Amino acid sequence: MTHDGEFNIFNAAFVTDPAPLDSQCDCSTCANYARAYLSHLFRAKEMLGPRLLSYHNVYFLNSLMREARTAIEKNDWSSLRERVERES
């Protein structure tokens, strides 16, 4: 899961991609590992790959829930919904 939607880390485009998994995310996986490295881990069937991706996904969902709580408190659910729909 990313702010740009879901993607398949096995795609050939990611083999040499130096970008973080999600450029808008500040989790430790996105801060320290490139898409190319994650792609390598998955292709090599290393267990570190799924672990790093799981760390990112949990962080992403926690951030989304934090934004949802804030939107509910401010009675601004529609703007959050529209942004999430644009991103997916």
N, CA, C and O atoms as a printed pandas DataFrame, in Angstrom:
     atom_number atom_name residue_name chain_id  residue_number  x_coord  y_coord  z_coord
0              1         N          MET        A               1    0.835   -1.174    0.000
1              2        CA          MET        A               1    0.000    0.000    0.000
2              3         C          MET        A               1    0.884    1.244    0.000
3              4         O          MET        A               1    1.837    1.358    0.771
4              5         N          THR        A               2    0.541    2.157   -0.880
5              6        CA          THR        A               2    1.267    3.419   -0.926
6              7         C          THR        A               2    0.274    4.546   -1.194
7              8         O          THR        A               2   -0.897    4.294   -1.480
8              9         N          HIS        A               3    0.737    5.772   -1.102
9             10        CA          HIS        A               3   -0.106    6.916   -1.424
10            11         C          HIS        A               3   -0.426    6.957   -2.913
11            12         O          HIS        A               3   -1.367    7.634   -3.325
12            13         N          ASP        A               4    0.346    6.243   -3.720
13            14        CA          ASP        A               4    0.097    6.167   -5.157
14            15         C          ASP        A               4   -0.691    4.927   -5.535
15            16         O          ASP        A               4   -0.839    4.631   -6.721
16            17         N          GLY        A               5   -1.199    4.200   -4.558
17            18        CA          GLY        A               5   -1.935    2.966   -4.815
18            19         C          GLY        A               5   -1.037    1.754   -4.634
19            20         O          GLY        A               5    0.146    1.875   -4.317
20            21         N          GLU        A               6   -1.617    0.597   -4.840
21            22        CA          GLU        A               6   -0.858   -0.644   -4.687
22            23         C          GLU        A               6   -0.041   -0.920   -5.947
23            24         O          GLU        A               6   -0.409   -0.497   -7.043
24            25         N          PHE        A               7    1.066   -1.631   -5.779
25            26        CA          PHE        A               7    1.845   -2.076   -6.937
26            27         C          PHE        A               7    2.524   -3.392   -6.614
27            28         O          PHE        A               7    2.631   -3.788   -5.453
28            29         N          ASN        A               8    2.978   -4.058   -7.657
29            30        CA          ASN        A               8    3.604   -5.370   -7.537
30            31         C          ASN        A               8    5.124   -5.197   -7.515
31            32         O          ASN        A               8    5.717   -4.784   -8.512
32            33         N          ILE        A               9    5.749   -5.510   -6.388
33            34        CA          ILE        A               9    7.191   -5.332   -6.215
34            35         C          ILE        A               9    7.989   -6.242   -7.156
35            36         O          ILE        A               9    9.188   -6.031   -7.338
36            37         N          PHE        A              10    7.349   -7.244   -7.751
37            38        CA          PHE        A              10    8.026   -8.140   -8.688
38            39         C          PHE        A              10    8.144   -7.551  -10.096
39            40         O          PHE        A              10    8.837   -8.124  -10.936
40            41         N          ASN        A              11    7.492   -6.431  -10.371
41            42        CA          ASN        A              11    7.582   -5.827  -11.698
42            43         C          ASN        A              11    9.036   -5.488  -12.025
43            44         O          ASN        A              11    9.793   -5.048  -11.159
44            45         N          ALA        A              12    9.411   -5.696  -13.276
45            46        CA          ALA        A              12   10.789   -5.464  -13.712
46            47         C          ALA        A              12   11.228   -4.017  -13.505
47            48         O          ALA        A              12   12.416   -3.750  -13.327
48            49         N          ALA        A              13   10.288   -3.089  -13.525
49            50        CA          ALA        A              13   10.628   -1.674  -13.369
50            51         C          ALA        A              13   11.273   -1.384  -12.016
51            52         O          ALA        A              13   12.004   -0.401  -11.887
52            53         N          PHE        A              14   11.025   -2.201  -11.023
53            54        CA          PHE        A              14   11.536   -1.938   -9.683
54            55         C          PHE        A              14   12.919   -2.540   -9.433
55            56         O          PHE        A              14   13.510   -2.290   -8.382
56            57         N          VAL        A              15   13.437   -3.313  -10.355
57            58        CA          VAL        A              15   14.739   -3.974  -10.168
58            59         C          VAL        A              15   15.856   -2.954   -9.966
59            60         O          VAL        A              15   16.785   -3.197   -9.196
60            61         N          THR        A              16   15.774   -1.830  -10.642
61            62        CA          THR        A              16   16.815   -0.806  -10.530
62            63         C          THR        A              16   16.286    0.529   -9.999
63            64         O          THR        A              16   16.958    1.553  -10.123
64            65         N          ASP        A              17   15.105    0.524   -9.417
65            66        CA          ASP        A              17   14.464    1.757   -8.954
66            67         C          ASP        A              17   15.039    2.190   -7.599
67            68         O          ASP        A              17   14.845    1.493   -6.603
68            69         N          PRO        A              18   15.741    3.328   -7.546
69            70        CA          PRO        A              18   16.355    3.777   -6.297
70            71         C          PRO        A              18   15.390    4.516   -5.365
71            72         O          PRO        A              18   15.775    4.899   -4.260
72            73         N          ALA        A              19   14.162    4.716   -5.791
73            74        CA          ALA        A              19   13.182    5.475   -4.999
74            75         C          ALA        A              19   12.717    4.675   -3.788
75            76         O          ALA        A              19   12.772    3.445   -3.790
76            77         N          PRO        A              20   12.262    5.376   -2.760
77            78        CA          PRO        A              20   11.687    4.653   -1.619
78            79         C          PRO        A              20   10.365    4.018   -2.028
79            80         O          PRO        A              20    9.797    4.369   -3.063
80            81         N          LEU        A              21    9.888    3.107   -1.236
81            82        CA          LEU        A              21    8.625    2.431   -1.512
82            83         C          LEU        A              21    7.508    3.449   -1.713
83            84         O          LEU        A              21    6.731    3.336   -2.660
84            85         N          ASP        A              22    7.423    4.441   -0.829
85            86        CA          ASP        A              22    6.407    5.489   -0.907
86            87         C          ASP        A              22    7.080    6.802   -0.542
87            88         O          ASP        A              22    7.513    6.984    0.596
88            89         N          SER        A              23    7.171    7.710   -1.494
89            90        CA          SER        A              23    7.887    8.968   -1.267
90            91         C          SER        A              23    7.206    9.864   -0.236
91            92         O          SER        A              23    7.840   10.775    0.296
92            93         N          GLN        A              24    5.926    9.624    0.056
93            94        CA          GLN        A              24    5.197   10.450    1.022
94            95         C          GLN        A              24    5.177    9.836    2.422
95            96         O          GLN        A              24    4.553   10.381    3.332
96            97         N          CYS        A              25    5.851    8.714    2.592
97            98        CA          CYS        A              25    5.826    7.995    3.858
98            99         C          CYS        A              25    7.145    8.211    4.607
99           100         O          CYS        A              25    8.213    8.276    3.997
100          101         N          ASP        A              26    7.056    8.321    5.928
101          102        CA          ASP        A              26    8.278    8.504    6.709
102          103         C          ASP        A              26    8.551    7.321    7.645
103          104         O          ASP        A              26    9.190    7.478    8.685
104          105         N          CYS        A              27    8.061    6.137    7.264
105          106        CA          CYS        A              27    8.352    4.940    8.057
106          107         C          CYS        A              27    9.815    4.543    7.865
107          108         O          CYS        A              27   10.479    5.028    6.948
108          109         N          SER        A              28   10.309    3.672    8.719
109          110        CA          SER        A              28   11.722    3.283    8.645
110          111         C          SER        A              28   12.045    2.521    7.356
111          112         O          SER        A              28   13.164    2.609    6.852
112          113         N          THR        A              29   11.086    1.782    6.827
113          114        CA          THR        A              29   11.334    1.064    5.573
114          115         C          THR        A              29   11.528    2.050    4.433
115          116         O          THR        A              29   12.484    1.929    3.666
116          117         N          CYS        A              30   10.636    3.022    4.312
117          118        CA          CYS        A              30   10.744    4.002    3.236
118          119         C          CYS        A              30   11.956    4.907    3.403
119          120         O          CYS        A              30   12.537    5.364    2.419
120          121         N          ALA        A              31   12.331    5.161    4.641
121          122        CA          ALA        A              31   13.476    6.035    4.904
122          123         C          ALA        A              31   14.811    5.349    4.616
123          124         O          ALA        A              31   15.799    6.025    4.329
124          125         N          ASN        A              32   14.853    4.014    4.688
125          126        CA          ASN        A              32   16.143    3.325    4.618
126          127         C          ASN        A              32   16.331    2.357    3.454
127          128         O          ASN        A              32   17.456    1.933    3.191
128          129         N          TYR        A              33   15.261    1.998    2.754
129          130        CA          TYR        A              33   15.387    0.965    1.719
130          131         C          TYR        A              33   14.743    1.403    0.409
131          132         O          TYR        A              33   13.659    1.986    0.396
132          133         N          ALA        A              34   15.423    1.115   -0.680
133          134        CA          ALA        A              34   14.931    1.454   -2.021
134          135         C          ALA        A              34   14.035    0.336   -2.561
135          136         O          ALA        A              34   14.098   -0.807   -2.109
136          137         N          ARG        A              35   13.216    0.691   -3.520
137          138        CA          ARG        A              35   12.369   -0.304   -4.187
138          139         C          ARG        A              35   13.218   -1.419   -4.796
139          140         O          ARG        A              35   12.819   -2.583   -4.786
140          141         N          ALA        A              36   14.388   -1.061   -5.324
141          142        CA          ALA        A              36   15.260   -2.062   -5.933
142          143         C          ALA        A              36   15.687   -3.103   -4.902
143          144         O          ALA        A              36   15.703   -4.298   -5.199
144          145         N          TYR        A              37   16.028   -2.666   -3.709
145          146        CA          TYR        A              37   16.452   -3.600   -2.667
146          147         C          TYR        A              37   15.290   -4.479   -2.229
147          148         O          TYR        A              37   15.460   -5.685   -2.049
148          149         N          LEU        A              38   14.109   -3.886   -2.056
149          150        CA          LEU        A              38   12.933   -4.676   -1.684
150          151         C          LEU        A              38   12.604   -5.688   -2.776
151          152         O          LEU        A              38   12.259   -6.833   -2.482
152          153         N          SER        A              39   12.710   -5.268   -4.036
153          154        CA          SER        A              39   12.469   -6.180   -5.150
154          155         C          SER        A              39   13.453   -7.345   -5.107
155          156         O          SER        A              39   13.072   -8.498   -5.308
156          157         N          HIS        A              40   14.714   -7.035   -4.845
157          158        CA          HIS        A              40   15.740   -8.075   -4.733
158          159         C          HIS        A              40   15.394   -9.073   -3.626
159          160         O          HIS        A              40   15.495  -10.285   -3.818
160          161         N          LEU        A              41   14.983   -8.550   -2.461
161          162        CA          LEU        A              41   14.653   -9.430   -1.335
162          163         C          LEU        A              41   13.507  -10.375   -1.683
163          164         O          LEU        A              41   13.550  -11.558   -1.345
164          165         N          PHE        A              42   12.488   -9.857   -2.354
165          166        CA          PHE        A              42   11.363  -10.708   -2.733
166          167         C          PHE        A              42   11.760  -11.732   -3.788
167          168         O          PHE        A              42   11.351  -12.891   -3.715
168          169         N          ARG        A              43   12.548  -11.315   -4.759
169          170        CA          ARG        A              43   12.970  -12.248   -5.815
170          171         C          ARG        A              43   13.885  -13.346   -5.251
171          172         O          ARG        A              43   13.868  -14.481   -5.728
172          173         N          ALA        A              44   14.677  -12.997   -4.239
173          174        CA          ALA        A              44   15.580  -13.965   -3.618
174          175         C          ALA        A              44   14.877  -14.782   -2.531
175          176         O          ALA        A              44   15.480  -15.667   -1.925
176          177         N          LYS        A              45   13.605  -14.480   -2.292
177          178        CA          LYS        A              45   12.799  -15.165   -1.278
178          179         C          LYS        A              45   13.406  -15.025    0.127
179          180         O          LYS        A              45   13.356  -15.946    0.942
180          181         N          GLU        A              46   13.972  -13.853    0.375
181          182        CA          GLU        A              46   14.508  -13.535    1.699
182          183         C          GLU        A              46   13.357  -13.082    2.591
183          184         O          GLU        A              46   12.503  -12.310    2.155
184          185         N          MET        A              47   13.327  -13.549    3.818
185          186        CA          MET        A              47   12.247  -13.192    4.743
186          187         C          MET        A              47   12.268  -11.725    5.157
187          188         O          MET        A              47   11.262  -11.210    5.644
188          189         N          LEU        A              48   13.388  -11.049    4.974
189          190        CA          LEU        A              48   13.453   -9.632    5.307
190          191         C          LEU        A              48   12.502   -8.818    4.423
191          192         O          LEU        A              48   11.952   -7.815    4.878
192          193         N          GLY        A              49   12.305   -9.228    3.187
193          194        CA          GLY        A              49   11.416   -8.503    2.276
194          195         C          GLY        A              49    9.995   -8.389    2.806
195          196         O          GLY        A              49    9.496   -7.274    2.957
196          197         N          PRO        A              50    9.322   -9.509    3.097
197          198        CA          PRO        A              50    7.967   -9.419    3.658
198          199         C          PRO        A              50    7.917   -8.695    5.000
199          200         O          PRO        A              50    6.933   -8.019    5.303
200          201         N          ARG        A              51    8.964   -8.831    5.799
201          202        CA          ARG        A              51    8.973   -8.135    7.098
202          203         C          ARG        A              51    9.008   -6.628    6.900
203          204         O          ARG        A              51    8.238   -5.901    7.527
204          205         N          LEU        A              52    9.903   -6.151    6.026
205          206        CA          LEU        A              52    9.992   -4.717    5.778
206          207         C          LEU        A              52    8.698   -4.177    5.178
207          208         O          LEU        A              52    8.235   -3.098    5.547
208          209         N          LEU        A              53    8.122   -4.935    4.255
209          210        CA          LEU        A              53    6.867   -4.508    3.634
210          211         C          LEU        A              53    5.737   -4.495    4.661
211          212         O          LEU        A              53    4.877   -3.615    4.621
212          213         N          SER        A              54    5.731   -5.452    5.573
213          214        CA          SER        A              54    4.726   -5.474    6.638
214          215         C          SER        A              54    4.883   -4.280    7.567
215          216         O          SER        A              54    3.888   -3.679    7.973
216          217         N          TYR        A              55    6.131   -3.926    7.913
217          218        CA          TYR        A              55    6.361   -2.743    8.744
218          219         C          TYR        A              55    5.756   -1.510    8.068
219          220         O          TYR        A              55    5.062   -0.711    8.697
220          221         N          HIS        A              56    6.040   -1.380    6.773
221          222        CA          HIS        A              56    5.513   -0.234    6.028
222          223         C          HIS        A              56    3.988   -0.244    6.017
223          224         O          HIS        A              56    3.363    0.783    6.282
224          225         N          ASN        A              57    3.384   -1.387    5.715
225          226        CA          ASN        A              57    1.927   -1.456    5.612
226          227         C          ASN        A              57    1.249   -1.141    6.938
227          228         O          ASN        A              57    0.224   -0.460    6.951
228          229         N          VAL        A              58    1.794   -1.618    8.051
229          230        CA          VAL        A              58    1.225   -1.307    9.368
230          231         C          VAL        A              58    1.354    0.192    9.645
231          232         O          VAL        A              58    0.411    0.818   10.127
232          233         N          TYR        A              59    2.506    0.759    9.344
233          234        CA          TYR        A              59    2.712    2.196    9.535
234          235         C          TYR        A              59    1.732    2.986    8.677
235          236         O          TYR        A              59    1.122    3.946    9.148
236          237         N          PHE        A              60    1.582    2.579    7.415
237          238        CA          PHE        A              60    0.675    3.256    6.485
238          239         C          PHE        A              60   -0.760    3.230    7.014
239          240         O          PHE        A              60   -1.436    4.259    7.021
240          241         N          LEU        A              61   -1.226    2.066    7.453
241          242        CA          LEU        A              61   -2.594    1.952    7.965
242          243         C          LEU        A              61   -2.784    2.741    9.258
243          244         O          LEU        A              61   -3.831    3.358    9.452
244          245         N          ASN        A              62   -1.793    2.731   10.140
245          246        CA          ASN        A              62   -1.876    3.538   11.364
246          247         C          ASN        A              62   -1.957    5.026   11.039
247          248         O          ASN        A              62   -2.717    5.762   11.668
248          249         N          SER        A              63   -1.184    5.461   10.068
249          250        CA          SER        A              63   -1.226    6.869    9.652
250          251         C          SER        A              63   -2.585    7.220    9.062
251          252         O          SER        A              63   -3.132    8.289    9.333
252          253         N          LEU        A              64   -3.124    6.318    8.258
253          254        CA          LEU        A              64   -4.440    6.545    7.668
254          255         C          LEU        A              64   -5.516    6.636    8.752
255          256         O          LEU        A              64   -6.403    7.487    8.672
256          257         N          MET        A              65   -5.445    5.779    9.749
257          258        CA          MET        A              65   -6.424    5.819   10.841
258          259         C          MET        A              65   -6.271    7.094   11.669
259          260         O          MET        A              65   -7.264    7.651   12.136
260          261         N          ARG        A              66   -5.038    7.556   11.855
261          262        CA          ARG        A              66   -4.810    8.814   12.566
262          263         C          ARG        A              66   -5.465    9.967   11.799
263          264         O          ARG        A              66   -6.110   10.831   12.392
264          265         N          GLU        A              67   -5.290    9.967   10.471
265          266        CA          GLU        A              67   -5.916   10.994    9.645
266          267         C          GLU        A              67   -7.437   10.889    9.696
267          268         O          GLU        A              67   -8.130   11.906    9.696
268          269         N          ALA        A              68   -7.956    9.672    9.739
269          270        CA          ALA        A              68   -9.409    9.472    9.800
270          271         C          ALA        A              68   -9.964   10.006   11.115
271          272         O          ALA        A              68  -11.005   10.663   11.124
272          273         N          ARG        A              69   -9.281    9.732   12.226
273          274        CA          ARG        A              69   -9.738   10.247   13.516
274          275         C          ARG        A              69   -9.747   11.772   13.528
275          276         O          ARG        A              69  -10.681   12.391   14.036
276          277         N          THR        A              70   -8.705   12.368   12.967
277          278        CA          THR        A              70   -8.630   13.828   12.902
278          279         C          THR        A              70   -9.753   14.386   12.043
279          280         O          THR        A              70  -10.379   15.381   12.408
280          281         N          ALA        A              71  -10.010   13.758   10.909
281          282        CA          ALA        A              71  -11.081   14.205   10.014
282          283         C          ALA        A              71  -12.444   14.109   10.698
283          284         O          ALA        A              71  -13.286   14.992   10.540
284          285         N          ILE        A              72  -12.652   13.048   11.447
285          286        CA          ILE        A              72  -13.919   12.880   12.161
286          287         C          ILE        A              72  -14.066   13.958   13.229
287          288         O          ILE        A              72  -15.136   14.549   13.374
288          289         N          GLU        A              73  -12.992   14.216   13.978
289          290        CA          GLU        A              73  -13.033   15.251   15.014
290          291         C          GLU        A              73  -13.341   16.627   14.437
291          292         O          GLU        A              73  -14.031   17.430   15.065
292          293         N          LYS        A              74  -12.824   16.897   13.234
293          294        CA          LYS        A              74  -13.032   18.191   12.593
294          295         C          LYS        A              74  -14.282   18.213   11.718
295          296         O          LYS        A              74  -14.586   19.219   11.077
296          297         N          ASN        A              75  -15.004   17.089   11.701
297          298        CA          ASN        A              75  -16.201   16.957   10.860
298          299         C          ASN        A              75  -15.865   17.238    9.393
299          300         O          ASN        A              75  -16.599   17.945    8.703
300          301         N          ASP        A              76  -14.764   16.684    8.936
301          302        CA          ASP        A              76  -14.276   16.908    7.572
302          303         C          ASP        A              76  -13.976   15.584    6.878
303          304         O          ASP        A              76  -12.972   15.454    6.179
304          305         N          TRP        A              77  -14.845   14.615    7.074
305          306        CA          TRP        A              77  -14.648   13.277    6.527
306          307         C          TRP        A              77  -14.612   13.276    4.997
307          308         O          TRP        A              77  -13.856   12.511    4.399
308          309         N          SER        A              78  -15.414   14.118    4.366
309          310        CA          SER        A              78  -15.517   14.089    2.902
310          311         C          SER        A              78  -14.198   14.449    2.223
311          312         O          SER        A              78  -13.861   13.858    1.197
312          313         N          SER        A              79  -13.450   15.395    2.764
313          314        CA          SER        A              79  -12.177   15.761    2.126
314          315         C          SER        A              79  -11.158   14.629    2.239
315          316         O          SER        A              79  -10.393   14.390    1.305
316          317         N          LEU        A              80  -11.142   13.933    3.376
317          318        CA          LEU        A              80  -10.240   12.787    3.517
318          319         C          LEU        A              80  -10.639   11.692    2.536
319          320         O          LEU        A              80   -9.782   11.120    1.863
320          321         N          ARG        A              81  -11.915   11.402    2.451
321          322        CA          ARG        A              81  -12.391   10.375    1.533
322          323         C          ARG        A              81  -12.020   10.689    0.096
323          324         O          ARG        A              81  -11.571    9.807   -0.636
324          325         N          GLU        A              82  -12.203   11.946   -0.317
325          326        CA          GLU        A              82  -11.857   12.353   -1.687
326          327         C          GLU        A              82  -10.363   12.191   -1.944
327          328         O          GLU        A              82   -9.968   11.729   -3.015
328          329         N          ARG        A              83   -9.525   12.567   -0.974
329          330        CA          ARG        A              83   -8.061   12.444   -1.151
330          331         C          ARG        A              83   -7.662   10.978   -1.271
331          332         O          ARG        A              83   -6.858   10.624   -2.133
332          333         N          VAL        A              84   -8.212   10.132   -0.423
333          334        CA          VAL        A              84   -7.876    8.704   -0.462
334          335         C          VAL        A              84   -8.347    8.086   -1.774
335          336         O          VAL        A              84   -7.641    7.257   -2.347
336          337         N          GLU        A              85   -9.514    8.468   -2.257
337          338        CA          GLU        A              85  -10.010    7.939   -3.534
338          339         C          GLU        A              85   -9.130    8.383   -4.695
339          340         O          GLU        A              85   -8.917    7.613   -5.632
340          341         N          ARG        A              86   -8.614    9.610   -4.651
341          342        CA          ARG        A              86   -7.709   10.099   -5.710
342          343         C          ARG        A              86   -6.414    9.300   -5.716
343          344         O          ARG        A              86   -5.871    8.983   -6.774
344          345         N          GLU        A              87   -5.927    8.980   -4.522
345          346        CA          GLU        A              87   -4.638    8.296   -4.401
346          347         C          GLU        A              87   -4.708    6.815   -4.775
347          348         O          GLU        A              87   -3.695    6.221   -5.144
348          349         N          SER        A              88   -5.885    6.223   -4.683
349          350        CA          SER        A              88   -5.954    4.779   -4.958
350          351         C          SER        A              88   -6.377    4.484   -6.365
351          352         O          SER        A              88   -6.481    3.319   -6.747
